Amino acid sequence: MRVPSIGLTSDERRIVAEGYRLAEHMLRNYHDKPSVMATIGRWLARLRGMVLARD
């Protein structure tokens, strides 16, 4: 990610760049939890599959 160079000293640019690197590292493997409706939908789909498999 590019760091703005206008109005910042080289030390400030390094600090901002390091902040970007830390944020990218922290968010690298982040995944949003599914919503309640998505969880219920998957549960119902599995239940439907189990019921249909019995027949």
Order of alpha helices (4+ residues) and beta strands (2+ residues): alpha-alpha
